Amino acid sequence: MSSFSSKGASVVIIGGGVTGLSAGWHLARAGCDVLVIDKGIVGWEASGRNGGGASHYHSPLFAEEQRLWPQMDELLGYPTEYRRERVIVALTQAQLTHYHYMAAMFNELGYAAEHLDARQAIAMAPLVSDACLGGIHLKFGGQANPQRTVQAYAWALQDHGGRIVQHAAVTGLAMTGGRVTGVKTTLGDFGCDVAVVAAGPQTGRLLEQVGVHLPLAAARAEMIVTEPAPLMPIGGVDGNGLYGRQTLRGNLAYGGGPHEWIEVGEIGPKVRPTTPLMRNLARRVAELLPKAAHLRVIRSWAGVIETTPDGRPVIDRLTSPDNVVVATMSGVGFGLSPASGHAIADLVLEGRCTFADIDKLGIGRFADLPADWRAERGWTSVSAPV
């Protein structure tokens, strides 16, 4: 370990969200001396409050995601409330056509997905509208409880000897001889041999300090939670532009935009739910699940999701400084966390991902991106929710 501070560790992970915690758990499980630092409480932001989905077929990490999720309760030693399978319900013919296309693609990849007629869809998800046209049944993927999962990662990491420091905002990275030797925080300095930057919307700002540009845009996202409803046979039911799940207690937790582009300050934005977006989400949940339309919204949450220009994560080990690994998940961090943590640990310990080709997730793909890329896409901040 660097002599920068005796409080440090061989590997210091900046960011105690689900990605940083998973990486820390994988590293600690491999016998690595690891420390996770968070500016607040670990898992307290987007990682602990999201749709809980685990079906990211578009990612090179998908196969590992699907392999690991069914094992996570046993591997971690704590419950994640993971449940396999998902239903996607169509309310229009255009949606049904698109979902059938998705099912064909899943089956071609070797993951079973079946067409559902309206009767079958309602049998699996009895709260669904009688006007639904059918949908598809994914026999893979599924959903887990985000809050329970981040707790499980944190506890399991500590069980393996890893450490966590909370309420320590990272203010900078210390460099010596072209390498990062420490992490500066409001609670003091922590030395390291390798730094993992998984700081969500603040990731780009921290990398700028070591001369690395990571283009990111931050978006405000919102979710609502209803009173409990009778449990459906399948807990994960998507459709009508929504993602979410039914908790084991029966609550419906749903999000799905619209999102609002915002600016990120030194310690990140503070965002709150808004009545217009809550009403928008509530209306669409009632359209998808009208037999639950009488339920009251009892909680809502607004958080921040960082997004890359192409919407894909960045998981990469830098060439300069060559002892820094960067991870920003572009809004899909929770579901991919078992696999992304494995990939990050591989980059730290082996210098490469041992189980998948993740070259397309490298930061170098943005080398020729114009400086005004956000304006070109219309990803500009607004003063009020869209």
C-alpha positions in Angstrom: 0.0 0.0 0.0 1.1 3.6 -0.7 2.6 5.4 2.3 0.2 8.3 1.6 -1.9 7.4 4.6 -2.0 4.5 7.1 -5.8 4.6 6.9 -5.9 3.5 3.3 -5.9 0.1 1.6 -4.4 -1.7 -1.4 -7.6 -0.8 -3.4 -9.7 2.2 -2.5 -13.1 2.3 -4.2 -14.7 5.8 -4.5 -18.5 5.3 -4.4 -20.6 3.1 -2.2 -23.3 2.5 -4.7 -24.2 -1.0 -5.9 -21.4 -1.1 -8.4 -18.7 0.0 -5.9 -20.0 -2.4 -3.3 -20.2 -5.3 -5.6 -16.6 -4.6 -6.8 -15.5 -4.4 -3.2 -17.2 -7.7 -2.3 -15.6 -9.5 -5.3 -12.2 -8.1 -4.3 -12.5 -8.8 -0.6 -13.7 -12.3 -1.4 -10.5 -12.8 -3.5 -8.5 -11.8 -0.4 -7.7 -8.2 -1.5 -7.3 -5.4 1.1 -10.2 -3.1 0.0 -11.8 0.1 1.3 -15.0 1.6 0.0 -15.6 5.3 0.6 -18.9 7.1 0.2 -19.9 10.7 0.7 -23.1 9.6 2.5 -24.6 6.3 3.4 -23.8 3.4 1.1 -26.6 2.4 -1.3 -28.6 5.4 -0.2 -29.1 7.0 -3.7 -30.1 5.4 -7.0 -28.6 2.0 -6.1 -31.1 1.4 -3.3 -34.1 2.9 -5.0 -34.7 1.7 -8.5 -36.8 -0.8 -10.5 -34.7 -3.8 -9.4 -34.6 -5.4 -12.8 -32.0 -7.9 -13.8 -32.4 -8.5 -17.6 -29.8 -6.5 -19.5 -29.5 -8.5 -22.7 -27.8 -5.7 -24.6 -24.7 -5.8 -22.4 -21.6 -7.9 -22.9 -22.0 -8.7 -19.2 -25.4 -10.2 -19.7 -24.4 -13.9 -19.6 -22.5 -13.3 -16.3 -25.4 -11.3 -14.9 -27.8 -14.2 -15.6 -25.3 -16.8 -14.3 -24.8 -15.0 -11.0 -28.1 -13.6 -9.9 -29.7 -16.9 -9.0 -26.7 -17.6 -6.7 -26.4 -14.2 -5.1 -28.3 -15.0 -1.8 -26.0 -18.0 -1.2 -22.8 -16.3 -2.3 -23.5 -13.1 -0.2 -25.0 -14.9 2.8 -27.8 -12.4 3.0 -31.2 -12.1 1.1 -31.5 -10.0 -2.0 -35.2 -11.2 -2.6 -34.2 -12.1 -6.1 -37.0 -13.7 -8.1 -36.5 -15.1 -11.6 -38.9 -14.4 -14.6 -40.6 -11.3 -15.9 -43.7 -10.4 -17.9 -43.9 -7.5 -20.4 -47.5 -6.5 -21.2 -48.7 -4.8 -24.4 -51.6 -2.3 -24.4 -51.3 -1.6 -28.1 -50.6 -3.6 -31.3 -47.4 -1.7 -31.9 -46.1 -2.7 -28.4 -47.1 -6.3 -29.0 -45.2 -6.5 -32.3 -42.1 -5.0 -30.7 -42.3 -7.4 -27.7 -42.6 -10.4 -30.1 -39.5 -9.1 -31.9 -37.7 -9.0 -28.5 -38.8 -12.5 -27.7 -37.4 -13.8 -30.9 -34.1 -12.1 -30.2 -34.0 -13.6 -26.6 -34.6 -17.1 -27.9 -31.9 -16.7 -30.5 -29.5 -15.8 -27.7 -30.5 -19.0 -25.9 -32.7 -17.4 -23.2 -36.3 -18.6 -23.2 -39.1 -16.1 -23.9 -42.7 -17.1 -24.7 -45.6 -15.2 -26.3 -48.6 -14.7 -24.1 -52.2 -14.1 -25.2 -54.3 -11.7 -23.1 -55.7 -14.5 -20.9 -52.3 -15.9 -20.1 -50.9 -12.4 -19.4 -53.7 -11.7 -16.9 -53.3 -15.1 -15.3 -49.6 -14.3 -14.6 -50.3 -10.7 -13.6 -53.9 -10.4 -12.4 -53.7 -6.6 -11.8 -53.1 -6.1 -15.6 -55.8 -4.4 -17.7 -58.4 -6.6 -19.2 -57.8 -4.6 -22.4 -54.2 -5.9 -22.7 -53.4 -7.6 -26.0 -51.0 -10.1 -24.5 -47.2 -9.8 -24.1 -44.2 -12.0 -23.5 -43.0 -14.1 -20.6 -39.2 -14.0 -19.9 -38.1 -17.1 -18.2 -34.8 -15.5 -17.3 -33.8 -12.2 -15.7 -36.2 -11.2 -12.9 -35.9 -8.7 -10.1 -34.5 -8.2 -6.7 -35.0 -5.7 -3.8 -32.5 -2.9 -4.3 -32.3 -1.9 -0.7 -31.8 -5.4 0.6 -29.3 -6.1 -2.1 -27.0 -3.1 -1.3 -27.2 -4.1 2.4 -26.2 -7.7 1.4 -23.2 -6.5 -0.6 -22.0 -4.2 2.2 -22.3 -6.8 4.9 -20.7 -9.6 2.8 -17.8 -7.2 1.9 -17.2 -6.6 5.6 -17.5 -10.3 6.4 -14.6 -10.9 4.0 -12.5 -8.2 5.7 -13.3 -5.3 3.5 -13.9 -1.9 5.1 -16.4 0.9 4.5 -16.1 4.6 5.4 -19.3 6.6 5.1 -20.0 10.4 5.2 -16.6 11.1 3.6 -16.9 13.2 0.5 -14.0 12.7 -1.9 -12.4 16.0 -2.7 -9.6 14.9 -4.9 -7.0 12.3 -6.0 -3.3 12.5 -5.0 -0.7 11.8 -7.8 2.9 10.9 -7.5 5.1 9.9 -10.4 2.1 9.7 -12.8 0.1 7.3 -10.6 -2.7 7.8 -8.1 -1.3 7.3 -4.6 -4.2 8.4 -2.4 -7.8 9.7 -2.2 -8.5 13.0 -0.4 -11.7 13.2 1.6 -13.4 15.4 4.1 -12.4 12.9 6.8 -8.7 12.8 5.8 -6.6 11.1 3.2 -6.5 7.4 2.3 -3.5 5.9 0.5 -3.9 3.2 -2.2 -2.1 1.2 -4.8 -5.2 1.1 -7.1 -8.2 3.5 -7.2 -11.6 2.5 -8.5 -13.7 5.5 -9.4 -17.4 4.5 -9.3 -18.8 7.7 -8.0 -21.9 8.0 -10.1 -22.5 11.6 -11.4 -19.3 12.8 -9.8 -17.1 10.2 -11.7 -16.3 12.6 -14.6 -15.4 15.5 -12.2 -12.9 13.2 -10.3 -11.3 11.9 -13.5 -10.7 15.4 -14.8 -8.4 15.9 -11.8 -6.0 13.3 -13.3 -6.3 14.5 -16.9 -9.0 12.1 -18.1 -12.1 13.2 -19.8 -15.3 11.1 -19.4 -18.3 12.6 -21.1 -21.4 12.2 -18.8 -24.8 13.8 -18.5 -26.8 13.6 -15.4 -30.6 13.0 -15.5 -33.1 13.3 -12.7 -35.2 10.1 -12.4 -38.3 9.4 -10.2 -40.1 6.4 -8.9 -43.4 5.9 -6.9 -44.4 3.3 -4.4 -48.1 2.4 -3.7 -49.9 0.8 -0.9 -49.8 -3.1 -1.0 -51.9 -5.0 -3.5 -52.6 -8.7 -3.6 -49.4 -10.6 -4.7 -49.2 -11.5 -8.4 -47.7 -14.8 -9.4 -45.0 -12.9 -11.3 -43.6 -9.9 -9.4 -41.9 -8.2 -12.3 -44.4 -6.7 -14.7 -43.4 -4.1 -17.3 -45.3 -2.2 -19.9 -46.7 1.2 -20.9 -43.2 2.7 -20.8 -42.8 1.6 -17.2 -40.2 -0.5 -15.4 -40.7 -1.8 -11.8 -41.8 -4.7 -9.7 -44.2 -5.7 -6.9 -42.4 -6.1 -3.6 -42.9 -9.2 -1.4 -45.1 -7.1 0.8 -47.3 -6.2 -2.2 -46.3 -2.6 -2.9 -46.0 -1.5 -6.5 -42.7 0.3 -7.2 -42.5 1.9 -10.6 -40.5 4.4 -12.7 -40.0 5.2 -16.3 -39.6 8.9 -16.9 -39.8 11.4 -18.3 -36.4 12.4 -17.0 -34.9 15.8 -16.6 -31.3 16.8 -17.5 -29.6 18.5 -14.7 -26.1 19.9 -13.8 -23.9 18.2 -11.2 -22.1 20.3 -8.5 -19.2 19.4 -6.4 -21.0 17.0 -4.1 -23.8 16.1 -6.5 -27.3 17.5 -7.0 -30.0 17.4 -4.4 -33.3 16.5 -6.1 -36.8 16.0 -4.8 -39.9 14.3 -6.2 -42.3 16.6 -8.1 -46.1 16.4 -8.2 -46.3 16.5 -12.1 -44.0 13.5 -12.5 -45.7 11.6 -9.7 -49.1 12.1 -11.3 -47.7 11.1 -14.7 -46.3 7.8 -13.3 -49.4 7.1 -11.2 -51.6 7.6 -14.3 -49.5 5.2 -16.3 -49.3 2.6 -13.6 -53.1 2.8 -13.3 -53.4 2.2 -17.1 -51.1 -0.8 -16.9 -52.6 -2.2 -13.7 -56.1 -0.8 -13.4 -57.1 -3.3 -10.8 -54.7 -1.5 -8.5 -55.8 2.0 -9.5 -57.5 2.6 -6.2 -54.2 2.3 -4.3 -52.6 5.4 -2.9 -49.0 6.5 -3.6 -47.3 6.3 -0.2 -43.7 7.1 -1.2 -41.8 8.7 -4.0 -38.1 9.1 -4.7 -36.1 11.3 -7.1 -32.5 10.5 -7.8 -29.8 11.1 -10.4 -28.6 8.7 -13.1 -25.4 9.5 -15.0 -25.5 8.7 -18.8 -22.8 8.4 -21.3 -23.3 9.7 -24.9 -24.1 6.3 -26.3 -26.1 5.2 -23.2 -23.7 2.3 -22.5 -21.6 1.8 -19.3 -17.9 2.5 -19.1 -15.8 -0.2 -17.3 -12.2 0.3 -18.1 -8.7 0.3 -16.6 -7.0 3.5 -17.7 -3.5 3.6 -19.4 -2.6 6.8 -17.7 -2.8 6.8 -14.7 -2.5 3.0 -15.1 -3.6 2.2 -11.6 -7.1 3.7 -12.0 -10.2 1.7 -12.9 -13.3 3.6 -13.9 -16.9 2.4 -13.7 -20.0 4.4 -14.6 -23.1 2.3 -15.4 -25.3 4.7 -17.4 -28.5 3.8 -15.5 -28.2 0.0 -15.6 -26.0 -0.4 -12.5 -28.3 -2.4 -10.3 -29.1 -5.3 -12.5 -25.6 -5.7 -13.9 -24.0 -5.4 -10.4 -23.0 -9.0 -9.9 -21.3 -9.1 -13.3 -19.9 -5.5 -13.3 -18.3 -6.0 -9.8 -16.7 -9.2 -11.2 -15.4 -7.3 -14.2 -14.0 -4.4 -12.1 -12.3 -6.9 -9.7 -10.7 -8.6 -12.8 -9.4 -5.2 -14.1 -7.9 -4.5 -10.7 -6.3 -7.9 -10.2 -5.6 -9.2 -13.7 -5.7 -6.0 -15.8 -8.4 -7.5 -18.0 -11.9 -9.0 -17.8 -11.5 -12.8 -17.7 -15.0 -13.8 -18.5 -16.2 -11.5 -21.3 -15.0 -9.1 -24.0 -15.8 -5.7 -22.6 -13.7 -3.7 -25.1 -16.9 -1.9 -26.3 -17.2 -0.5 -22.7 -13.8 1.2 -22.9 -13.5 5.0 -22.4 -11.5 5.3 -25.6 -14.6 5.1 -27.7 -15.3 8.8 -26.9 -11.9 10.1 -28.0 -13.3 11.9 -31.1 -16.5 13.2 -29.4 -17.1 16.9 -30.1 -17.1 19.2 -27.1 -20.7 20.2 -27.7 -22.0 16.7 -27.8 -24.7 17.4 -25.3 -26.1 20.4 -27.2 -26.1 18.3 -30.4 -28.3 15.7 -28.7 -30.5 18.3 -26.9 -29.4 17.0 -23.6 -29.5 20.4 -22.0 -30.6 21.3 -18.5 -34.0 22.8 -17.8 -35.2 24.8 -14.9 -38.4 22.7 -14.4 -39.4 19.0 -15.0 -40.4 18.2 -18.6 
